[in-house]
Amino acid sequence: MELLSAELLVLLFIVGFCAGLLDAIAGGGGLIALPVLLGTGMSPVEALGTNKLQGSFGTTAAAAHFFRHGQIETDGAVFAVLCTFAGAILGSLAVQISDPAFLNTLIPLLLIANALYFLLSPRIGDIERHRRIGLYSFALLAGTGIGFYDGYFGPGAGSFFALAYVALLGYSMTRATAHSKLLNMTSNLAALLLFAVNGYVVWQIGLLMGAAQVLGATAGAHLVIRRGAALVRPLIVIVCLVMTIKLLWS
């Protein structure tokens, strides 16, 4: 790519910060980052790969912040990470040999259902609920399944992870968000690995935005711990609806 202007570099840094902030709270940072990355002149596949790079910084920073503040449990977490990584790798490989176009009609419906659940369900809050399945069953079902989806298609994966933690494990909104960042980080890193191996990452831009992502994601994770469901719940609903509109428009 040609040498970027100072103004564009500043814009990319600001976009990275805002994307990291949004991602840490409700997911959907790619809604902000991808259009700007495409606007730099890189190809769509390079934009996706670079987005995974900068997004990996954000989800890692958010997960680390949540872990330091005791919001992430180690019980079952390692197995969930392994299942998510395997699912994301399989999804990334599958998308290279199949047509994901059918998801264009399915995913908006899932996002709307996700938004309605977070909007209407009385179960969602900062109080723990009854666990429906075990941690290892959850890792196999949600970790592998949503990880595969994130590697194969991607939009809304962070919100789907949060929904799974609330609906299946009965986690509070704050704990669900914290654990969803751990698994979202894993699926991002798995997809990034394949993009990088195939040369589809613009490292200079990704690293610049990644530095901003760390700042934004840390601030977002701090807000989640302080505000809990009052902040996360409406933002997830908004992000899911905006992603639905974007996908239907595309």
C-alpha positions as CSV (number, residue, x, y, z in Angstrom):
1,M,0.0,0.0,0.0
2,E,1.1,3.6,-0.6
3,L,2.3,5.6,2.3
4,L,-0.6,6.8,4.4
5,S,-1.1,10.4,5.3
6,A,-0.8,11.6,8.9
7,E,-4.5,12.4,8.9
8,L,-5.5,8.9,7.9
9,L,-3.2,7.4,10.5
10,V,-4.9,9.5,13.2
11,L,-8.3,8.4,11.9
12,L,-7.3,4.8,12.0
13,F,-6.1,5.2,15.6
14,I,-9.4,6.8,16.6
15,V,-11.4,4.1,14.8
16,G,-9.4,1.4,16.5
17,F,-10.1,2.9,19.9
18,C,-13.9,3.2,19.2
19,A,-14.1,-0.3,17.8
20,G,-12.2,-1.7,20.9
21,L,-14.5,0.2,23.2
22,L,-17.7,-1.1,21.5
23,D,-16.3,-4.6,21.1
24,A,-15.5,-4.9,24.8
25,I,-19.0,-3.9,25.8
26,A,-21.3,-5.5,23.2
27,G,-19.3,-6.8,20.3
28,G,-19.7,-5.4,16.8
29,G,-16.5,-3.4,16.6
30,G,-16.1,-4.6,13.0
31,L,-19.1,-2.4,12.1
32,I,-16.8,0.6,12.7
33,A,-13.5,-0.8,11.6
34,L,-14.2,-2.6,8.3
35,P,-15.6,0.3,6.3
36,V,-12.6,2.4,7.2
37,L,-10.2,-0.4,6.4
38,L,-11.8,-0.8,3.0
39,G,-11.6,3.0,2.5
40,T,-7.8,2.8,2.7
41,G,-7.7,1.0,-0.6
42,M,-6.9,-2.5,0.6
43,S,-8.8,-5.5,-0.9
44,P,-11.8,-6.9,0.9
45,V,-9.9,-10.0,2.0
46,E,-7.0,-7.8,3.3
47,A,-9.5,-5.7,5.2
48,L,-11.0,-8.8,6.8
49,G,-7.5,-10.1,7.7
50,T,-6.4,-6.8,9.1
51,N,-9.6,-6.4,11.0
52,K,-8.9,-9.8,12.7
53,L,-5.4,-8.5,13.7
54,Q,-6.6,-5.3,15.2
55,G,-9.6,-7.0,16.8
56,S,-7.4,-9.6,18.4
57,F,-5.6,-6.9,20.3
58,G,-8.9,-5.6,21.6
59,T,-10.4,-8.9,22.7
60,T,-7.2,-9.9,24.3
61,A,-6.9,-6.7,26.2
62,A,-10.6,-6.9,27.3
63,A,-10.2,-10.6,28.4
64,A,-7.0,-9.7,30.4
65,H,-8.8,-6.8,32.2
66,F,-11.8,-9.0,33.1
67,F,-9.4,-11.8,34.3
68,R,-7.4,-9.4,36.5
69,H,-10.7,-8.3,38.1
70,G,-11.9,-11.8,38.8
71,Q,-14.6,-12.0,36.2
72,I,-13.3,-15.0,34.4
73,E,-13.3,-18.5,36.0
74,T,-10.6,-21.0,35.1
75,D,-12.9,-24.0,35.6
76,G,-13.7,-25.3,32.1
77,A,-12.1,-22.2,30.5
78,V,-9.2,-24.1,29.0
79,F,-11.4,-26.7,27.3
80,A,-13.7,-24.0,26.1
81,V,-10.8,-22.1,24.5
82,L,-9.5,-25.3,22.8
83,C,-13.0,-26.1,21.4
84,T,-13.4,-22.5,20.2
85,F,-10.0,-22.5,18.5
86,A,-10.7,-25.8,16.8
87,G,-14.1,-24.7,15.7
88,A,-12.8,-21.4,14.3
89,I,-10.0,-23.2,12.4
90,L,-12.5,-25.6,10.9
91,G,-14.8,-22.7,10.0
92,S,-12.0,-20.8,8.3
93,L,-11.1,-23.8,6.3
94,A,-14.7,-24.6,5.4
95,V,-15.4,-21.1,4.0
96,Q,-12.6,-21.7,1.4
97,I,-14.3,-24.7,-0.1
98,S,-18.0,-23.7,0.2
99,D,-20.4,-20.9,-0.4
100,P,-21.5,-19.0,2.7
101,A,-24.1,-17.1,0.8
102,F,-27.0,-19.0,2.4
103,L,-26.0,-17.4,5.7
104,N,-27.0,-14.0,4.3
105,T,-30.6,-14.9,5.0
106,L,-30.2,-17.0,8.1
107,I,-27.9,-14.7,10.2
108,P,-30.2,-11.6,10.2
109,L,-32.9,-13.8,11.6
110,L,-30.5,-15.1,14.3
111,L,-29.4,-11.5,15.1
112,I,-33.0,-10.4,15.5
113,A,-33.7,-13.3,17.8
114,N,-30.6,-12.5,19.8
115,A,-31.7,-8.9,20.2
116,L,-35.2,-9.9,21.2
117,Y,-33.9,-12.3,23.8
118,F,-31.7,-9.7,25.4
119,L,-34.5,-7.1,25.2
120,L,-37.4,-9.2,26.5
121,S,-35.9,-12.0,28.7
122,P,-36.4,-11.4,32.4
123,R,-33.4,-13.8,33.0
124,I,-30.9,-11.2,31.9
125,G,-29.3,-9.0,34.6
126,D,-26.5,-9.1,37.1
127,I,-28.0,-12.0,39.1
128,E,-26.8,-15.5,38.5
129,R,-29.4,-18.0,37.2
130,H,-29.8,-21.8,37.1
131,R,-27.2,-23.6,35.0
132,R,-28.8,-25.7,32.2
133,I,-25.7,-27.7,31.0
134,G,-22.2,-28.5,32.3
135,L,-19.1,-26.6,31.5
136,Y,-17.6,-29.2,29.2
137,S,-20.9,-29.7,27.4
138,F,-21.1,-25.9,27.0
139,A,-17.5,-25.9,25.6
140,L,-18.3,-28.6,23.0
141,L,-21.7,-27.0,22.0
142,A,-21.2,-23.3,22.2
143,G,-17.4,-23.1,22.0
144,T,-17.0,-25.3,18.9
145,G,-20.3,-24.2,17.3
146,I,-19.9,-20.4,17.6
147,G,-16.2,-20.7,17.0
148,F,-16.9,-22.4,13.7
149,Y,-19.4,-19.7,12.8
150,D,-16.9,-17.0,13.6
151,G,-14.3,-18.6,11.4
152,Y,-16.8,-19.2,8.6
153,F,-18.8,-16.0,8.6
154,G,-18.4,-13.9,11.8
155,P,-21.0,-11.1,12.3
156,G,-22.4,-11.1,15.8
157,A,-20.2,-13.9,17.2
158,G,-19.4,-11.9,20.4
159,S,-23.1,-11.4,21.0
160,F,-23.8,-15.1,20.4
161,F,-21.1,-16.1,22.9
162,A,-22.7,-13.8,25.5
163,L,-26.1,-15.2,24.8
164,A,-24.9,-18.7,25.2
165,Y,-23.3,-17.9,28.6
166,V,-26.5,-16.3,29.8
167,A,-29.0,-18.8,28.4
168,L,-27.1,-22.1,29.0
169,L,-24.9,-21.4,32.0
170,G,-27.0,-18.8,33.7
171,Y,-24.2,-16.2,34.0
172,S,-24.9,-12.6,34.9
173,M,-24.5,-10.1,32.1
174,T,-21.2,-8.9,33.4
175,R,-19.7,-12.4,33.7
176,A,-21.2,-13.5,30.4
177,T,-19.5,-10.5,28.7
178,A,-16.2,-11.3,30.3
179,H,-16.2,-14.9,29.3
180,S,-17.4,-14.1,25.8
181,K,-14.3,-11.9,25.3
182,L,-12.1,-14.9,26.2
183,L,-13.7,-17.1,23.5
184,N,-14.0,-14.2,21.0
185,M,-10.3,-13.6,21.4
186,T,-9.7,-17.3,20.7
187,S,-11.7,-17.3,17.5
188,N,-10.1,-14.1,16.3
189,L,-6.6,-15.4,16.8
190,A,-7.5,-18.7,15.0
191,A,-8.9,-16.8,12.0
192,L,-5.9,-14.4,12.1
193,L,-3.5,-17.3,11.9
194,L,-5.0,-18.4,8.6
195,F,-5.2,-14.9,7.2
196,A,-1.6,-14.3,8.1
197,V,-0.3,-17.5,6.6
198,N,-2.0,-16.6,3.3
199,G,-0.6,-13.1,3.3
200,Y,-3.9,-11.2,3.8
201,V,-2.9,-9.0,6.7
202,V,-1.6,-5.4,6.3
203,W,0.5,-5.4,9.4
204,Q,1.3,-1.7,9.7
205,I,-2.3,-0.6,9.8
206,G,-3.4,-3.6,11.9
207,L,-0.7,-3.0,14.6
208,L,-1.5,0.8,14.7
209,M,-5.2,0.1,15.2
210,G,-4.3,-2.8,17.6
211,A,-2.6,-0.3,19.9
212,A,-5.7,1.8,19.9
213,Q,-7.8,-1.3,20.4
214,V,-6.0,-2.1,23.6
215,L,-6.8,1.3,25.1
216,G,-10.5,1.2,23.9
217,A,-11.1,-2.4,25.0
218,T,-9.6,-1.8,28.5
219,A,-11.8,1.3,28.9
220,G,-14.8,-0.7,27.7
221,A,-14.1,-3.7,30.0
222,H,-13.8,-1.2,32.9
223,L,-17.3,0.2,32.1
224,V,-18.8,-3.2,31.9
225,I,-17.6,-4.1,35.4
226,R,-18.8,-0.7,36.8
227,R,-22.2,-0.6,35.0
228,G,-23.1,-4.2,34.3
229,A,-26.3,-5.1,32.6
230,A,-27.6,-1.5,32.5
231,L,-24.9,-0.8,30.0
232,V,-24.4,-4.1,28.2
233,R,-27.9,-5.2,27.6
234,P,-29.2,-2.2,25.5
235,L,-25.9,-2.0,23.6
236,I,-26.1,-5.6,22.5
237,V,-29.7,-5.1,21.3
238,I,-28.6,-2.0,19.3
239,V,-25.5,-3.7,17.8
240,C,-27.5,-6.8,16.8
241,L,-30.2,-4.6,15.1
242,V,-27.6,-2.5,13.3
243,M,-25.7,-5.6,12.1
244,T,-29.1,-7.0,10.8
245,I,-29.8,-3.8,8.9
246,K,-26.3,-3.8,7.4
247,L,-26.5,-7.5,6.3
248,L,-30.0,-7.0,4.8
249,W,-28.8,-3.9,3.0
250,S,-25.8,-5.7,1.6
